[in-house]
Amino acid sequence: MSHKVKNIGKLSGKILILGGVYSNYQSLEEFTQIAKNAGVSPQNIICTGDIVGYCASPSECLDAIEDWGIHAIQGNVEQNIVNGSDDCGCNFSENSRCDIFAKQWFPYSVMKMTPRNMNYLENLPERIVFEYADKKVHVLHGSDNNISEFVFKSTDWAIKQKSFDQTQADVIIGGHCGLPFADERNGKIWLNAGVIGMPANDGTPRVWYLVLDDAEGKFSYQFCSYEYDAGEPLCKV
């Protein structure tokens, strides 16, 4: 299977991984400040896709990320916008709550795209690969076979193993599922940073991201969360 892959070489120092901005500009602002306060350069920050979706500011988020200069890949949302599809391609069950919401936010997001946004999306890679702490790392959105496949921690390892076999990676960093997790087996590690655009359905307003570290030449990771100011409500009861 052919993919548009960007090799960003060998990285060192702390790396920040974020997923699912979901057009949430307020959360993206907070994450940007976290990265700047930590002294992490844009070249060590990677987004796993789905910059667009759900919330009110798709164009503003795309402009902010492009101006910031961080790495990013296409999620299924971005790919379907580029391809002119009429839905996000998430394969939600028909008439489910997610399906109903998607039929509202996807056309709204498409309507908000500017020529600058479309040029940016068209030039995003589908994959990012790099070397880090003596490991080959492969960043994708769903799985190696399907950009829209939901891979969770509970997903059978045999399914994950197929992506490892096909990419020859030591570490796969996925997106799409919206939940932070790590799954390690047989010397391989599957990581998902979660998303910053909405809470992880854990009963809190927190959103999640992932920090990679190569201190002393060893590969390590840590899941981090934050809350952000969502601004004034549209109405007060």
C-alpha positions in Angstrom: 0.0 0.0 0.0 1.4 3.4 -1.0 1.3 6.3 1.4 2.6 9.8 1.3 5.3 9.5 3.9 7.5 12.3 5.4 10.8 11.3 7.0 11.9 13.9 9.5 15.2 12.1 10.3 16.7 11.6 13.7 15.2 13.5 16.6 16.5 14.1 20.1 15.2 15.9 23.2 11.6 15.9 24.4 8.9 15.4 21.8 5.3 16.5 22.2 2.6 14.5 20.5 -1.0 15.8 20.2 -4.0 14.5 18.4 -7.5 15.6 17.5 -7.5 19.4 17.8 -11.1 19.1 16.4 -11.3 22.8 15.5 -11.0 23.7 19.2 -9.0 26.9 19.1 -9.1 27.6 22.8 -7.5 24.3 23.6 -5.0 24.7 20.9 -4.0 28.1 22.4 -3.4 26.5 25.8 -1.4 23.6 24.3 0.8 26.1 22.3 1.6 27.9 25.6 2.4 24.6 27.3 4.9 23.7 24.6 6.5 27.2 24.6 6.8 27.2 28.4 8.5 23.8 28.2 10.9 25.1 25.6 10.0 22.5 23.0 10.7 23.6 19.5 8.1 23.2 16.7 10.3 20.6 15.0 9.8 18.3 18.0 6.0 18.6 18.0 3.8 16.2 16.0 0.0 16.2 15.4 -1.6 12.8 14.6 -4.3 14.3 12.5 -8.0 15.4 12.8 -7.0 19.1 13.2 -10.5 19.8 11.8 -13.8 18.6 13.3 -16.6 19.1 15.8 -15.8 22.6 17.1 -16.2 26.1 15.8 -12.8 27.2 14.5 -11.5 24.8 11.7 -9.8 27.5 9.6 -8.3 29.3 12.6 -6.8 26.1 13.9 -5.3 25.2 10.6 -3.8 28.7 10.2 -2.4 28.6 13.7 -0.7 25.2 13.2 0.7 26.2 9.8 2.1 29.4 11.3 3.6 27.6 14.2 5.4 25.2 12.0 4.9 21.9 13.8 4.7 18.5 12.0 1.3 17.1 11.2 -0.3 14.3 9.2 -3.7 14.0 7.5 -6.4 12.4 9.6 -9.5 10.9 7.9 -11.2 14.3 8.2 -8.5 16.2 6.4 -8.2 13.4 3.8 -11.9 13.5 3.0 -12.0 17.3 2.8 -9.2 17.1 0.3 -10.9 14.3 -1.7 -14.2 16.2 -1.8 -16.2 13.6 0.2 -19.5 14.4 1.7 -18.7 13.1 5.2 -15.8 12.7 7.6 -15.3 9.0 6.9 -15.4 7.9 10.5 -17.8 5.0 9.7 -20.1 5.8 12.7 -23.2 3.6 13.1 -26.0 5.1 11.1 -28.2 7.5 13.2 -25.9 7.2 16.2 -25.2 10.4 18.1 -21.7 10.6 16.5 -23.2 10.1 13.0 -25.8 12.8 13.6 -23.2 15.3 14.9 -20.8 14.5 12.0 -23.5 15.3 9.5 -23.6 18.8 11.0 -20.0 19.7 11.7 -18.4 18.2 8.6 -20.2 20.4 6.0 -19.7 23.4 8.3 -15.9 22.7 8.3 -15.8 22.3 4.6 -17.6 25.6 4.2 -15.0 27.3 6.4 -12.0 26.1 4.4 -10.0 28.9 2.7 -7.7 28.5 -0.3 -4.8 28.7 2.2 -6.3 25.9 4.3 -6.9 23.6 1.3 -3.3 24.1 0.1 -2.0 23.2 3.6 -4.2 20.1 3.8 -3.3 18.9 0.3 0.4 19.0 1.2 0.2 17.2 4.6 1.7 13.7 4.6 -0.3 10.7 5.5 2.6 9.3 7.7 5.6 10.7 9.5 8.6 8.5 10.3 11.7 9.3 12.4 14.4 7.7 14.6 14.4 8.4 18.3 16.4 6.7 21.1 17.5 3.9 18.7 13.9 3.1 17.8 12.1 3.4 14.4 8.9 5.5 15.0 6.0 5.5 12.6 3.2 8.1 13.0 -0.1 7.2 11.4 -3.8 8.0 12.0 -5.8 4.8 12.2 -3.9 1.7 11.2 -1.5 0.9 8.4 -4.4 -0.5 6.3 -7.1 2.0 7.1 -6.9 5.7 8.1 -10.3 5.4 9.7 -9.8 2.2 11.7 -10.4 2.6 15.4 -7.4 1.0 17.3 -7.9 1.1 21.1 -5.9 -0.4 23.9 -8.4 -3.3 23.9 -7.9 -4.0 20.2 -6.5 -7.4 19.7 -2.7 -7.4 19.5 -2.8 -9.4 16.3 -4.4 -6.5 14.6 -1.8 -4.1 15.8 0.9 -6.6 14.9 -0.1 -6.4 11.2 0.7 -2.7 11.3 4.1 -3.4 12.9 4.9 -6.1 10.3 3.9 -3.8 7.4 5.7 -0.7 8.7 8.7 -2.4 10.3 8.5 0.1 13.1 9.5 -0.4 16.7 7.0 2.2 17.9 3.7 3.2 16.3 2.0 6.4 17.3 -1.6 6.4 16.3 -4.5 8.8 16.3 -8.3 8.6 15.5 -9.6 6.8 18.5 -9.6 9.8 20.8 -8.3 8.0 23.9 -4.7 8.0 25.3 -3.2 4.6 25.8 0.0 2.5 25.6 0.2 -1.1 24.6 3.6 -2.9 24.8 4.3 -6.4 23.7 7.2 -8.4 22.1 9.4 -5.3 22.1 6.9 -3.2 20.2 5.0 -0.2 21.5 1.7 1.2 20.3 1.0 4.7 21.6 -1.9 7.0 21.3 -1.7 10.6 22.6 -5.4 11.0 22.9 -6.9 14.3 21.7 -6.8 17.9 22.9 -10.1 18.9 21.2 -12.5 17.2 23.7 -12.3 15.2 27.0 -11.5 11.5 26.9 -14.9 10.5 28.3 -13.4 10.1 31.7 -15.8 12.3 33.6 -13.4 15.3 33.7 -12.8 18.3 31.4 -9.2 17.3 30.9 -7.7 16.8 27.5 -4.5 14.7 26.9 -1.2 14.7 25.0 2.0 12.6 25.0 5.6 13.4 25.9 8.4 11.3 24.5 11.8 11.5 26.3 15.2 10.2 25.4 17.1 11.0 28.6 20.2 8.8 28.9 19.5 7.4 25.4 16.5 5.5 26.6 13.0 5.7 25.0 10.3 6.7 27.5 6.9 8.3 27.4 4.5 10.0 29.7 0.8 11.0 29.3 -0.1 14.5 30.4 -3.3 16.4 30.7 -4.6 19.9 31.1 -7.7 22.0 31.4 -8.3 25.2 29.4 -10.4 28.3 29.4 -13.2 27.6 26.9 -14.3 31.2 27.1 -17.7 32.7 28.0 -20.7 30.5 27.5 -23.2 31.5 24.9 -25.9 31.8 27.5 -26.2 31.8 31.3 -28.9 30.0 33.2 
